[in-house]
Amino acid sequence: MNHKKVKDKTYGSLNRFGNKKVVHELFKKSKEKLFQVNLWSKLPGITASFQLYGSRGIEKFTDSPCVNDYIKIVLPGPFPENWVVVTNVVDEKEMASFTVSPSQSPADKWYSNEEVQHFFIDEATSTFKVHIEGTEIHALEIGKNEAINNKGEEAGNRKLINTLLAEFGWAGFQEYQWQKLLDYLVHKVEIE
């Protein structure tokens, strides 16, 4: 891994409410929104498409993500699908989160395909988190070790498209996508 090109990025949103009782009621809804990954595709405006899959590669429509589940992400435009695997899930009274890492598609894992079908290297992680601080609900997207997947067997035949996506396509869209999602998680934006 070329550590010079590795980036860590954090995006956040918060919303203040009248009192702790209101915050705790709305936080239950924030956790539902966080874990209902398939609904993220319905955010207003231009958005990526998100679909949750179980560990065996079967689409999940009502369940929350579990460790070893997959999420297929399709960016707007003529780009290939990107896959992440869920590596951690936390669900507590005042904090909830899940972490994902780039992965091959669940179908390919059964055929020993080493190609990571994502424009970031497999050491990258994204953590989606909501938590309470006093009378505020906070939402964060924490990206770690974000580096372009364009070297070796891991990149497969996607070296050029991964470079273009990471440098140009995702670079401008990333902040817009995550900010809209985080605003949704803290109830500033709603799905109609």
N, C-alpha and C positions, 0 to 999 in steps of 0.2 A: 504494500500500500504506500502511495506517495503522500506522506504526511503534510507536505507543503500545500497540497490542494484540498485537504480535508477541512470541512467547515462545520461549525456548530451554529445553529440558528434557533432562536426562540421567538414565538409569536404569542401574544396574549390579549385577552379582553376581560373586562370586569363590569359588573353592574351592581349598583347599590340599591338596597331596599329598605323599607321603613323600620323593620324590627326583626329580631332573630326568629320569631315564629314564622313570619312571611318567608324569610330566607330558607328555613328548613323545609317548608312546603315546596317552594320553587326549586330547591336543590334536588328533590326527588325527581322532578321533571328534567332537570339538567342531566342527571345520571341516565334517565331513560333515553334522552336525546344522544348522549355519548355512546351508549351501547347499541342503539338502533342504527347501525352503520348503513344499512341499505337506504334509509331515509335521507342520508346526506346527499344523494343524487338529486333530490327534489329541492335543494336550496334554490332561491330565486336567482335569475340571471344565468350567465355562463358558468357552468360548474363541471367538474369531473364526475364520472359515474363510478359508484362504489357498490360492490356486490360481495357479501359474505359467503364463504364456503366452509363446510366442515373439514375436518382433518383428512377425510377420504376423498375430498374433491366434489362433494355434492352441495349444491346451493342450499343456503339456509335463509329462510324468509322471516322467521319470528324470533329466533334465538339471539342472545347476546354473544359477542365473541368469546371464545374459550382459547386457552393455550393450545397451540398447534392448528388452529383454524387459519384459513387464508382469506385475504381480501383482494379481489381483482379491481384494479383502478384503471379506468380508461380516460385519458385526458381529452379535452375537446380538440378536434382536428384529426388529421390523417396519421395518428400515431399508434404504435402497437400497444397492446395491453401490458400493464405492469402488475406484478404480484408481490404481496408481502405476506409474511407469516406472523401470527400473534405469538409473542414470546412471554408476555406477562399480563395478568389482569388483577386489578385491585378494586374491591368494592367495600368501602367503609362508610360509616355514618356521615362524615364530613369531607370525604375525599374518595374519588374514584378515578381510575386511569386504566389504560391498556397501552402496551408497547408492541410495535411491529418492526420487522426487519425485512429487507428485500429478499426475494426467494424465487425459485423456479415455480412454474405453475404446479398445482397439486397433481395434475395428470402426469407431468414429466417426472415427478419424484419416484414414481413406480418403475420408471425405465432408466434410472440412474443417470439422467441428464444433468450435467453439472452447470448448465447455463442458467445464470440468474436473470430472470426476465423482469428487470427493473433497471432504470438508468443510474441508480446509485449502487455502490458496492455492497456486498452482503454484511459488512461490518457496520453499516449505517443503521441507525434506529430512529424511530419517531414515536414519541410518547404523547398521547392525547389525555389530558387531565382536567378534571373539574374539582374545585375545593371551595370551602367556606372560610372566609376570614371576617369575623365580626358580623356585620350586616351586609357583606359583599359576597357575591359568587364570582369566582375567577375561573377562567378557562385558558389552558396553555397547550400549545403544540411545541414540543421540544425535539428538535432534530440534532442528532449527534453523528459525528464521523461521516458527514455527507461528502462523498467523493465520487467522481464519475466512474462508472463501470464500463471501461473501454480498453481493458488489457486482459490478455490471456484467454483461457478456455471459458472462464466465468462469463465473459462478455459475449461469447459465441459469435453469431453473425450480426450482432446488434452494436458493434463498436462505434460506427459512424452515427447511427440514429441515437444511441445513448449520449454521445457527445453533444449532438445538436439539441436534444431534449434538455439535458442538464445545463448547457451553456445559454441556450436561447429560449426554448419553449417553456420549460418549467421555471427558469430563473425569473421571468416576468410574471408568471401566473401563480407561483407559489405563495407569495404574500397575499394576493387577492383571494385565493382559494381558502387558505387557512384563516384569514381574518374573518371572512364570511362565515365559516364553520364555527369559529370561536364566538362570534357575536350571536349566532344561533344557540349555542350551548348556554349562554348567559341571558337569553331571552330578549336580545336587542333586535333580532331578525327571526321571523317565523316562516314556516312552510305553509302555504295556503292550501 
